[in-house]
Amino acid sequence: MDILLISYLFLFLLFIAGLIYGGGLAIRTLARHWFSQQMLLITVPHERQQSVSFNHASGMREYGVTIEILKRLHEQHISCSLEIAVPAIGEELHCYVVVQKRDCERLKQIVTAFIPAAIIQSADNYDLWLDGTEATGRGLASTRDFTVSYIEQVKPYAIPLKPLKNANLSPFWGILRVFSSLKTLGEGAVLQLIVKPAHPAISERISKMINSFSVGRYHTSPLIDSNFTLACQTLPILEKKIGEPMFTVTARILTSSPIAKTNHAVFKNLEKYFEVTETGVCYNALTLREVKNSEKHVAELLHRHFNESQQMILNASEVATLFQFPMSHTAAAKMKQ
């Protein structure tokens, strides 16, 4: 009797263990699917043959559409990596969005709602090196030269960028120009923006500061530059910053070439579009900084790691100065159709 009871108890324990293991396996499988990332390639057929120029009007349309898409992504609490890449073989610019699988369908719906002609399909990772180096960030300097840089705000984040009135003057279109000039074989590059909806507390901090200033309680604040002119006409400039959804952003650029001199020239061409021009004391600016420990930052870029030390706080319009979704009338920047 005791032996039979022990046998039943043993079988019962085996059954419970099976449930726990099977349930754990199911949860792990679901978690991998839910939180794993999916790379999407976005292409838009051109309406007609475009002239080889960067058109101001079409650029402003893309800028406006991108702002609206970013607003919807913020509403849906969707984080993603926005990327423009030129593989080591080929000259076309590819537009990618990397997003968690759970958000994949929602992102597709948002993009196609504003760009009906967009073709969105799953894609494999692109190759920026001809030598087949594994994407681990180790040993990349053995056969080729590469440069990693990141974009940062010159002034504290509460000070907004100057409103964009000409698409040709945005950093994004400058980046497209440089990327479009890369050689078909051997030269690669990628612009990567990891974009996450900012915590509401960030906007609240700026709002409290503005409210304090508006009733005459002036005080120093780490959120603005000490040279910022506090006056009735300048407070609306700060209000515009929080008038749109806010994002935390890490923005990086990697360029790669078999020849160090060529790669250096490409970086210098990119740097020109981030040279700080006169924005006055009321507006912010962006600058491009080359990193020293390149291999570490290559690994972060390849694995799409959000680096908080390089974090920017940007609203939707500001993000759109650094990345814009392609449209059917995108000017000829060798964008993949």
N, C-alpha and C positions, 0 to 999 in steps of 0.2 A: 504493500500500500504506500509505504514511504517512498519506495523507488518510483512508483507510478506518479505520485504527487510531485516528486522532484523533476521527473521527466516533463510533466505538464508545465511546471514552473520554468524549466529551462527553455521549452518551446515558446512560452509566452514572452520570456525575456528576449529571445531571438526575434520574435515578431515585433516587439517594441523597438529593438535596435534597428531592424530593417526599416520601420517607419521613420525613425529619426534620420537614418542615413539617406533614405530615399527622399524624405522631405528636404533635408539639407542640400542634397544634390539638385533637387528641383529649384530650391531657392537660389543656389549658386548659379544655375543655368539661367534663371530668370534675371538675376542681377547682372550677369555678363551681357545678356541681351539688352537689358534696360539701360545700363550705364556705359556700355562700349560705344565707341565712336564710329560714325559712318562718314566717309568722304563722298561728297557730291560734286559732280562737274556740271557747271551751268553754261550752256551755250544758247545763243540767240541768232537765228539766221538773219542776215542783213536784208533789208528791204530792196536795196539796189546797190550797185557798185559805188563805193564811196571814194572820193578823192583822197589822196594821201595828205591829209591835213587834220589838225585837231580843231573841231568845230565848236565854237563857244556856245551856240544855241543848244546843240545836242548834249554838250557836256552839262549844261545847267539843268536839262531835263533829267539826265541820269542822276544828278546831284539831288534833285527834288524827290525822285522816286526812291532813291536809296534812303533818304530821311524817313519817308513814310514806312518803308519796310522795317527799318530799325525801330521805329515807334511800335509797330506791331510785335516785333520780337521781344521788346521790353514788356509789353502788355502780357505776353504769354510766358514771360520769365524764361526765355530761351537764351542760353549762352552758346557761342559758336566761335570758330576760327574762320576768318574771312581771308582768302589768299588769292594772290595773282602770281602765277609761276610760269617761268620759261624753262622747260627741261633742257638738259645738256645736248640733246639731239632734237633739232627742230627750232623754228623761229616764232611759232605762234604763242601768244599769251593765253593761258588757261585760267579761268575763274573757278575757284573751288570754295565750297563751304563745308567745314567739318563740324559735325553736330552729333550729340548723343542720339542713339537710335530711337529712343523714346520720343524725341522731338522731330524726327525726320519728316513725317507726313505733314505735321503742322507747318514746318518751315517751307516745304514744297507748296503748300496751299497759299501761304503768305506771299511768296515770291511770284507765283503764277497769277495771283490776284492783281498784282501791279504790273507784271510783265507777262501777258498771256502767251506770247510767242516763245517763252523760255522753255528749253528742253533740259530737264534735270535728271541726271542718271548717276548711278553708283560708279565710283572710279577707284582705281588703285593708286597708291602713292606714286608721286612723280620722282624721277631720278635727276638730281642736279649734278651728278658726277658720271663721267664716262667709264671710270675704272671699276665700277661695281662695288665701291666701298659700302660696307654695311652701314645702315642708318643708326649708328650707336654713338656717334660723336667722337670715336677714337680712331687715331691713325689717319685722319683725313688729309693731313698736310704732306703725306709721303709723295704723292704724285701730282698735286695741283695746289693752287693758291686760292684761298677763300677769305672773305671779309664778312664779319657779322656786325651789324650796327643796330641801334635802337633809337626810337623817336621819343623825345621828351618835351614837356612844357617848359618854357624858359622861366615863366613866373608862376606863383602859386595858382592852384587849380581853379579857384573861384573867379579868377579874371578870365573872361571868355576870349576866344580868338576873334579877330576882326571878321565881320560878316563877309561871306564870299559873294562877290558880284560878277566875277569873271572866272569861268571854269578853267581857262588856260593858266590861271595863276595859282591854282590849287596844287599842293604837293603831289596829289594822286596823278594828275595829268603829266607832271614832270617825271614821275616814276615810270609812267607808261612810255614816255618818249625814250628814256634811257633803256628800258627793257626791250623796246622795239628795235634798238640799234645793235643788240647782241648778235654775235655770229651764229649761224645755223648749227655748227658743230663745235662742241666743247665748252661753250659759255652758257652758264645757267644762272638763274636768279629767282628769288621769291620775296614777295611782300606778304607779311603775315600779321594780322590783327586778331588777337584773342579778345573777344568782346563779351563782357558779362554785365547784366543789369546791376547798377550800383545800389548799395543798401540805402533805403530811404533816409537814414540818419545823415547822409552826406548832404542831400538837398536841404534837410532841416537845419543843419548847422549854418549853411549859407543864408537861408531864409531868416534865421534868428539874428545873424550879423546885420543883414540889410534892415530889418525892423529896428534894431538898436540904433543904427546910423540915422534912420529916417526920423527918429524922435530926438535927435541931437546928442545921443550918447556915443561920442566918438572914442574909439580906443584902438590900440594896435591889435592886429589879428594875423595869425599865421596863414589865413586863407587868402589874403591879398598882399600885394606888394606895398612896401612902405611909401613908395612914390605915387601910389594911386590917389588921384584927386577926388576927394569926397565932396560932392555937391549935388544939388537937386537934379541936375542934368546927367550926372554920371551914375547915380543909383539904378536907373532903368537898365543900364548896361549890365550890371550884376544880376538884375532880375531876369534878363533874357537868358542868362546861363542856366537858370533853374526852370525856365519856362518850357523846356523840353525834357523828355526822359534822359536820365543820366546813366552813363556806363563807366565801368572801370575797364581800362584798355592797356594791353601790352602790345606794342607795335614794333616789329623787327624787320630788317631787310638782310638777306644773305645774297652775296654775289660770288660766283665761282668761275675760275678760268685756269687753263693750264699754264698761263704766263702771268707772273706776279705783277709785272708792269701794266699789263692790260687790265687786270683786276683792280689795281690801284686807280687807274684812270676811270673805270666804271664807277667806283665809289666816289671819286671826286666830282663826277658829273651828277651823281645823285645828291651829293652834299650841296651843290649850288641851289637846288630847289628848296633847301631848308635854311639858307642863309637868312639870318634875322634882319629883316628890313624894318624901317621905321614904322612902328605901330602906335606910337604915342604911349602915354603912361596908363591909358585906360584899357588897353587890349593886350592879350597874350600873344605868344608866338611859339613855333615849334622848331626844334633843332635836331640834327642827326648826329649821334655820337657812336664812334667806333669802339667796340669792346676790346679789352686786352686779352682776356682768357678766352680766346675764340672757340676752342674745342668744347669747353663747358657750355658755352652759349649755343653752339651748333646742336649739341645734344638736346638742349631745352627747346630749341626751335623744331627739331625733327620730331620730338615727342609732344610738342604743343603744350609745354609747361608754362603756366602763368607765373611770371616773375614779378613779385610784388615790389621789388626794389626799382623796377622800371615802370611801375604803374602810373597811368595818367587817368584823370577824371575828365571825361568829355561828354557833352550832350550830343544828341543825334546829329545835329548839323555839323558839329565839329568832327565827329567820326567820319561823316560823309566827305570831308575834305581829304581824307586819307584812303578811302576805299569807296568805289561806286560799282553797282551792279551793271553789267553790260545790257544794252538794249539793241533793238534791230537797226537803229541808226547810229550806233557807236562809230565815231570817226575811225579811220583806218589806223589802228594801233596794233595790227597783226593779232587782234583778238580772235580766238578760235570760234568759228561759227557752227 
